[in-house]
Amino acid sequence: MRLASAAVLALGLAAPALAAPPEVSVDPRFELLGVVQRLAGASREGADTAAYVRAIDRRFAPFKGHPAVALYRGMAS
Protein backbone atom coordinates (compact mmCIF):
# COMPACT_ATOMS: atom_id res chain seq x y z
CA MET A 1 0.00 0.00 0.00
CA ARG A 2 2.83 2.39 0.76
CA LEU A 3 4.28 2.04 -2.76
CA ALA A 4 0.92 2.80 -4.35
CA SER A 5 0.48 5.84 -2.10
CA ALA A 6 3.93 7.10 -3.00
CA ALA A 7 3.21 6.67 -6.71
CA VAL A 8 -0.07 8.55 -6.42
CA LEU A 9 1.64 11.32 -4.47
CA ALA A 10 4.43 11.57 -7.06
CA LEU A 11 1.93 11.77 -9.92
CA GLY A 12 -0.10 14.34 -8.02
CA LEU A 13 2.93 16.53 -7.49
CA ALA A 14 4.09 16.16 -11.10
CA ALA A 15 0.66 16.80 -12.66
CA PRO A 16 0.75 20.62 -12.43
CA ALA A 17 4.21 20.68 -13.99
CA LEU A 18 3.12 18.37 -16.77
CA ALA A 19 -0.09 20.28 -17.43
CA ALA A 20 1.50 23.72 -17.72
CA PRO A 21 3.02 24.51 -21.12
CA PRO A 22 6.63 25.68 -21.06
CA GLU A 23 7.17 29.41 -21.22
CA VAL A 24 9.20 30.49 -24.24
CA SER A 25 10.43 34.04 -24.73
CA VAL A 26 13.09 36.01 -26.56
CA ASP A 27 15.44 38.28 -24.68
CA PRO A 28 15.06 41.71 -26.32
CA ARG A 29 18.81 42.31 -26.00
CA PHE A 30 19.58 39.33 -28.21
CA GLU A 31 16.85 40.36 -30.61
CA LEU A 32 18.44 43.82 -30.91
CA LEU A 33 21.87 42.29 -31.45
CA GLY A 34 20.41 40.21 -34.29
CA VAL A 35 19.00 43.35 -35.91
CA VAL A 36 22.35 45.14 -35.59
CA GLN A 37 24.08 42.12 -37.13
CA ARG A 38 21.62 42.14 -40.01
CA LEU A 39 22.07 45.87 -40.64
CA ALA A 40 25.86 45.43 -40.54
CA GLY A 41 25.64 42.67 -43.15
CA ALA A 42 26.92 39.97 -40.80
CA SER A 43 23.83 37.79 -40.47
CA ARG A 44 23.05 34.62 -42.35
CA GLU A 45 19.54 33.88 -43.40
CA GLY A 46 17.84 30.65 -44.24
CA ALA A 47 14.68 29.83 -46.10
CA ASP A 48 12.76 29.63 -42.83
CA THR A 49 13.67 33.20 -41.85
CA ALA A 50 12.99 35.02 -45.13
CA ALA A 51 9.78 36.77 -44.00
CA TYR A 52 11.36 37.76 -40.69
CA VAL A 53 14.44 39.19 -42.43
CA ARG A 54 12.27 41.21 -44.83
CA ALA A 55 10.37 42.65 -41.86
CA ILE A 56 13.66 43.62 -40.18
CA ASP A 57 14.89 45.26 -43.37
CA ARG A 58 11.68 47.25 -43.81
CA ARG A 59 11.49 48.42 -40.20
CA PHE A 60 15.14 49.13 -39.46
CA ALA A 61 16.63 50.18 -42.83
CA PRO A 62 16.79 53.86 -41.75
CA PHE A 63 19.25 52.86 -39.00
CA LYS A 64 21.89 51.29 -41.27
CA GLY A 65 24.10 54.31 -40.64
CA HIS A 66 23.69 54.23 -36.86
CA PRO A 67 26.97 54.31 -34.88
CA ALA A 68 26.13 50.97 -33.21
CA VAL A 69 25.86 49.31 -36.63
CA ALA A 70 29.13 50.85 -37.78
CA LEU A 71 30.85 49.77 -34.57
CA TYR A 72 29.60 46.20 -34.96
CA ARG A 73 30.66 46.13 -38.62
CA GLY A 74 34.15 47.26 -37.62
CA MET A 75 34.40 44.70 -34.83
CA ALA A 76 33.11 41.86 -37.03
CA SER A 77 35.60 42.41 -39.83
Biotite code that builds the C-alpha atoms (Angstrom):
import biotite.structure as struc

atoms = struc.array([
    struc.Atom([0.000, 0.000, 0.000], chain_id="A", res_id=1, res_name="MET", atom_name="CA", element="C"),
    struc.Atom([2.833, 2.388, 0.759], chain_id="A", res_id=2, res_name="ARG", atom_name="CA", element="C"),
    struc.Atom([4.282, 2.041, -2.758], chain_id="A", res_id=3, res_name="LEU", atom_name="CA", element="C"),
    struc.Atom([0.921, 2.802, -4.345], chain_id="A", res_id=4, res_name="ALA", atom_name="CA", element="C"),
    struc.Atom([0.483, 5.837, -2.101], chain_id="A", res_id=5, res_name="SER", atom_name="CA", element="C"),
    struc.Atom([3.934, 7.102, -3.004], chain_id="A", res_id=6, res_name="ALA", atom_name="CA", element="C"),
    struc.Atom([3.208, 6.666, -6.711], chain_id="A", res_id=7, res_name="ALA", atom_name="CA", element="C"),
    struc.Atom([-0.072, 8.551, -6.416], chain_id="A", res_id=8, res_name="VAL", atom_name="CA", element="C"),
    struc.Atom([1.637, 11.316, -4.472], chain_id="A", res_id=9, res_name="LEU", atom_name="CA", element="C"),
    struc.Atom([4.426, 11.574, -7.058], chain_id="A", res_id=10, res_name="ALA", atom_name="CA", element="C"),
    struc.Atom([1.934, 11.768, -9.916], chain_id="A", res_id=11, res_name="LEU", atom_name="CA", element="C"),
    struc.Atom([-0.104, 14.336, -8.020], chain_id="A", res_id=12, res_name="GLY", atom_name="CA", element="C"),
    struc.Atom([2.933, 16.526, -7.490], chain_id="A", res_id=13, res_name="LEU", atom_name="CA", element="C"),
    struc.Atom([4.086, 16.164, -11.098], chain_id="A", res_id=14, res_name="ALA", atom_name="CA", element="C"),
    struc.Atom([0.665, 16.797, -12.656], chain_id="A", res_id=15, res_name="ALA", atom_name="CA", element="C"),
    struc.Atom([0.749, 20.618, -12.435], chain_id="A", res_id=16, res_name="PRO", atom_name="CA", element="C"),
    struc.Atom([4.210, 20.684, -13.992], chain_id="A", res_id=17, res_name="ALA", atom_name="CA", element="C"),
    struc.Atom([3.124, 18.365, -16.771], chain_id="A", res_id=18, res_name="LEU", atom_name="CA", element="C"),
    struc.Atom([-0.090, 20.276, -17.435], chain_id="A", res_id=19, res_name="ALA", atom_name="CA", element="C"),
    struc.Atom([1.501, 23.719, -17.717], chain_id="A", res_id=20, res_name="ALA", atom_name="CA", element="C"),
    struc.Atom([3.022, 24.506, -21.125], chain_id="A", res_id=21, res_name="PRO", atom_name="CA", element="C"),
    struc.Atom([6.630, 25.682, -21.061], chain_id="A", res_id=22, res_name="PRO", atom_name="CA", element="C"),
    struc.Atom([7.169, 29.412, -21.225], chain_id="A", res_id=23, res_name="GLU", atom_name="CA", element="C"),
    struc.Atom([9.203, 30.494, -24.241], chain_id="A", res_id=24, res_name="VAL", atom_name="CA", element="C"),
    struc.Atom([10.434, 34.037, -24.726], chain_id="A", res_id=25, res_name="SER", atom_name="CA", element="C"),
    struc.Atom([13.087, 36.014, -26.557], chain_id="A", res_id=26, res_name="VAL", atom_name="CA", element="C"),
    struc.Atom([15.439, 38.282, -24.676], chain_id="A", res_id=27, res_name="ASP", atom_name="CA", element="C"),
    struc.Atom([15.063, 41.713, -26.323], chain_id="A", res_id=28, res_name="PRO", atom_name="CA", element="C"),
    struc.Atom([18.809, 42.307, -26.004], chain_id="A", res_id=29, res_name="ARG", atom_name="CA", element="C"),
    struc.Atom([19.580, 39.332, -28.207], chain_id="A", res_id=30, res_name="PHE", atom_name="CA", element="C"),
    struc.Atom([16.852, 40.364, -30.608], chain_id="A", res_id=31, res_name="GLU", atom_name="CA", element="C"),
    struc.Atom([18.440, 43.819, -30.909], chain_id="A", res_id=32, res_name="LEU", atom_name="CA", element="C"),
    struc.Atom([21.870, 42.290, -31.451], chain_id="A", res_id=33, res_name="LEU", atom_name="CA", element="C"),
    struc.Atom([20.414, 40.209, -34.295], chain_id="A", res_id=34, res_name="GLY", atom_name="CA", element="C"),
    struc.Atom([19.003, 43.352, -35.914], chain_id="A", res_id=35, res_name="VAL", atom_name="CA", element="C"),
    struc.Atom([22.351, 45.143, -35.591], chain_id="A", res_id=36, res_name="VAL", atom_name="CA", element="C"),
    struc.Atom([24.081, 42.115, -37.127], chain_id="A", res_id=37, res_name="GLN", atom_name="CA", element="C"),
    struc.Atom([21.618, 42.141, -40.006], chain_id="A", res_id=38, res_name="ARG", atom_name="CA", element="C"),
    struc.Atom([22.070, 45.870, -40.637], chain_id="A", res_id=39, res_name="LEU", atom_name="CA", element="C"),
    struc.Atom([25.857, 45.429, -40.538], chain_id="A", res_id=40, res_name="ALA", atom_name="CA", element="C"),
    struc.Atom([25.638, 42.669, -43.146], chain_id="A", res_id=41, res_name="GLY", atom_name="CA", element="C"),
    struc.Atom([26.922, 39.966, -40.797], chain_id="A", res_id=42, res_name="ALA", atom_name="CA", element="C"),
    struc.Atom([23.830, 37.794, -40.472], chain_id="A", res_id=43, res_name="SER", atom_name="CA", element="C"),
    struc.Atom([23.054, 34.622, -42.351], chain_id="A", res_id=44, res_name="ARG", atom_name="CA", element="C"),
    struc.Atom([19.538, 33.884, -43.401], chain_id="A", res_id=45, res_name="GLU", atom_name="CA", element="C"),
    struc.Atom([17.839, 30.647, -44.240], chain_id="A", res_id=46, res_name="GLY", atom_name="CA", element="C"),
    struc.Atom([14.677, 29.831, -46.101], chain_id="A", res_id=47, res_name="ALA", atom_name="CA", element="C"),
    struc.Atom([12.760, 29.629, -42.835], chain_id="A", res_id=48, res_name="ASP", atom_name="CA", element="C"),
    struc.Atom([13.666, 33.201, -41.850], chain_id="A", res_id=49, res_name="THR", atom_name="CA", element="C"),
    struc.Atom([12.990, 35.020, -45.135], chain_id="A", res_id=50, res_name="ALA", atom_name="CA", element="C"),
    struc.Atom([9.780, 36.765, -43.997], chain_id="A", res_id=51, res_name="ALA", atom_name="CA", element="C"),
    struc.Atom([11.361, 37.762, -40.691], chain_id="A", res_id=52, res_name="TYR", atom_name="CA", element="C"),
    struc.Atom([14.438, 39.188, -42.429], chain_id="A", res_id=53, res_name="VAL", atom_name="CA", element="C"),
    struc.Atom([12.266, 41.208, -44.834], chain_id="A", res_id=54, res_name="ARG", atom_name="CA", element="C"),
    struc.Atom([10.367, 42.645, -41.857], chain_id="A", res_id=55, res_name="ALA", atom_name="CA", element="C"),
    struc.Atom([13.659, 43.625, -40.180], chain_id="A", res_id=56, res_name="ILE", atom_name="CA", element="C"),
    struc.Atom([14.894, 45.259, -43.372], chain_id="A", res_id=57, res_name="ASP", atom_name="CA", element="C"),
    struc.Atom([11.679, 47.251, -43.813], chain_id="A", res_id=58, res_name="ARG", atom_name="CA", element="C"),
    struc.Atom([11.492, 48.424, -40.202], chain_id="A", res_id=59, res_name="ARG", atom_name="CA", element="C"),
    struc.Atom([15.142, 49.131, -39.456], chain_id="A", res_id=60, res_name="PHE", atom_name="CA", element="C"),
    struc.Atom([16.627, 50.184, -42.829], chain_id="A", res_id=61, res_name="ALA", atom_name="CA", element="C"),
    struc.Atom([16.787, 53.857, -41.748], chain_id="A", res_id=62, res_name="PRO", atom_name="CA", element="C"),
    struc.Atom([19.248, 52.858, -38.998], chain_id="A", res_id=63, res_name="PHE", atom_name="CA", element="C"),
    struc.Atom([21.894, 51.286, -41.270], chain_id="A", res_id=64, res_name="LYS", atom_name="CA", element="C"),
    struc.Atom([24.105, 54.306, -40.644], chain_id="A", res_id=65, res_name="GLY", atom_name="CA", element="C"),
    struc.Atom([23.688, 54.234, -36.861], chain_id="A", res_id=66, res_name="HIS", atom_name="CA", element="C"),
    struc.Atom([26.966, 54.313, -34.882], chain_id="A", res_id=67, res_name="PRO", atom_name="CA", element="C"),
    struc.Atom([26.133, 50.969, -33.213], chain_id="A", res_id=68, res_name="ALA", atom_name="CA", element="C"),
    struc.Atom([25.856, 49.306, -36.632], chain_id="A", res_id=69, res_name="VAL", atom_name="CA", element="C"),
    struc.Atom([29.135, 50.851, -37.782], chain_id="A", res_id=70, res_name="ALA", atom_name="CA", element="C"),
    struc.Atom([30.845, 49.766, -34.567], chain_id="A", res_id=71, res_name="LEU", atom_name="CA", element="C"),
    struc.Atom([29.597, 46.198, -34.956], chain_id="A", res_id=72, res_name="TYR", atom_name="CA", element="C"),
    struc.Atom([30.657, 46.133, -38.618], chain_id="A", res_id=73, res_name="ARG", atom_name="CA", element="C"),
    struc.Atom([34.146, 47.262, -37.620], chain_id="A", res_id=74, res_name="GLY", atom_name="CA", element="C"),
    struc.Atom([34.396, 44.702, -34.834], chain_id="A", res_id=75, res_name="MET", atom_name="CA", element="C"),
    struc.Atom([33.112, 41.855, -37.027], chain_id="A", res_id=76, res_name="ALA", atom_name="CA", element="C"),
    struc.Atom([35.605, 42.407, -39.833], chain_id="A", res_id=77, res_name="SER", atom_name="CA", element="C"),
])
